[in-house]
Amino acid sequence: MSSFLHPYARAFLECAPKGYDVGAFLGAAEALASILEANPAVRGFLRTPAVPAPAKSKAIAALATRAGLDAYGARFLQVLLRHHRLLEAGAVFKAVREAYDALQGIVRARITVAAPIAEDEKKMIEQAIAERTGKTVRSQVDVDSKILAGFIAHVGSNVYDGSAAAAIRRFQQQVKEQTGA
């Protein structure tokens, strides 16, 4: 992660008005970031030094309004524009989300399973991770048939391996220890 992301995220959260709806901001801002990332014409417009700063500012204000950003969110976009960070807005918003989640006691988990799972199974895995971490868990589920069964969860730098392959490895290790092999 780039070194400038955390200071922007921290500044956004520290300067937000009391009771500010960060979730609503992130919903609108991430949609806007998708437009910025996916549209080469917009990226070219923002990158071109020949386009005057006031024209860029006016265009970003219009995009912010269309995306449903409030005044504080629109001003934050203008700060990113002035500091030549608007094209990295998606990464900045991701850092804001991570910092906000951390303040709220929420961790993000990437769960890999062998086959698609039902919502109640996902909730059971999230609950098991929550018991281990002491935090609320939000997860993304990926499917990878190579793990055979069970799940592997990545939470930050921690890995919780509840896969069949891990159980087999643990069993083999126990047998080796018991037989002295």
N, C-alpha and C positions, 0 to 999 in steps of 0.2 A: 504494500500500500504506500502511495506517495506521501512524502513528509508533510505536504501542505494540507492534506485532508483533515487530519485531526484538529488543527487549530481553527479551521473554518467550521467544523462541526461543533466544537466547544463554544466558539464565538456565537454561532447561531442560537444554541441552547441557552447560553448565559444572557444574551440580549433579548430573548423572546419575551414579550409581555407576559405578565402573570396570568396563568390560566390559559396560555396559548395552546391551541389544538395542533400539536405537532403531527399527529396522525393524519389529519385532514391536509395539512401542508404537504406531507410526504406523498400522499396519494396524488395530489395535483402536480407536484413538482416532479415526481418520477415519470408521470405521463409526458410532461413537457421535456424531460431529459431524453425520453425515447424518441421524440420528434427531432430533437437536436442531433441525436446519434444516427438516426436513420435517414435524415434528409440531407443529401450532399449539397443542395442549393443553399440551405440555411447555414450549413457549416462553412461553405465557401464565402457567403456573405459576411459571416462573423470573423473569418480569418483574413479577409482582404483589407490591407492597410489603406487602400484608396477610399474605402467607405468611411465617411466621417463618423466619429464616436456618437454624436447626437442621433444620427440615423439608426445606428445599431441600438442605442438606448430606447428609441421610440419603438423599434420593431420588437425588442424584448418586452417592453411594457405591454404591447398589444398581445403578444403570445402569453404573457402572464395572466392578462385579463381573460383571454380565451380559455386558458387552462383552469381558471377558477381560483387563482392565487389571491390571497388577501393582500393588503398594503404591506405588511411586514415581509411576507414571502416575496412580493414583487421587488421590494427594496433589497432583499438578500440577493436576488438575481442580478440586480444592478451592481451590487458590490462584486459579484463574481465576474461580471462583464468588465468593470473598470480594472480589475486585477488580472485580466486575461485568463480566467479560470472557467469561463462559462462552457467551453467545449468539454470540460471535465465534470460538468454538473452532475452527471449520473453517479460518478464516484464520490463526489462531495455529498450527495443526498444519501448514498449508501452509508457513508461515515456518520452522517447525522442520525440515520436510523439505528445504527449500531450503538452510538453513544446514548441515544434516547432509551433504547432497550436496556442498556446497562444501568442507567439511572432508575429504570422501572423494575429491575431485577429479572429481566427476561434474557434467556440465552437462545441462540438459534442452533438448531441441530440439522445436520444433513444425514438422513437415515437411508441406508441402502438395504433393500430386501430382495429376495430371490424372485418373487412374483408380486403382482399388484395386491395390496391389502385393503381391507375395509376401514372405514373411518374409526370404528371402535378399536380395531387392532392398532391403528396409528395412535389413538389416545392412550392405550395401554403402554405402548413404548414410550410416549412422551411422559407419562406418569412415572415410569421406572427411571427415566433420566432425571426428572424433577426431584425424585427422592434422593438420587445420588448427588445432584448439584445444589439442591436447596433453592432452586430458581424455577420460575415459570419457563416452559419450553415452547418455542414455536419451531415447527419442523417443515422440512421439504423432504419428500420421499422420492427416491430414485429406485429403479428396478435393475438388478444385475443378476442374471441366472447363475453366474459363476460361484456365488456364495452358497448355493444349494438350498439352504433353509436358514431361518433365523434372521438376524439383522446385524448391521454394523452402523453405529451412530458416531458421527464426528461432531463434537461440541467444542468449538475453539480448537485448542491443540490436543484435547483429550479424545481418545477413541474408546468406545464401548463396543466390544466385539461379542455379540451374542449369536454368532453364526454357527452353523453345523461344523464347518471346517475348524473353527476355534475350539469347539467342544471336543472334536476328535483329537486335536493337538494336545489339549489338556489331559485327555484320557491317556494318550500315548505317553505323555510325560509322567503321569502318575504310575503307570505300569513300569516304566523304566526305573523310577525311584523305588518302587516296592520290590522289584526283582534285582535291583542293584546293577542293572545292565548299563 
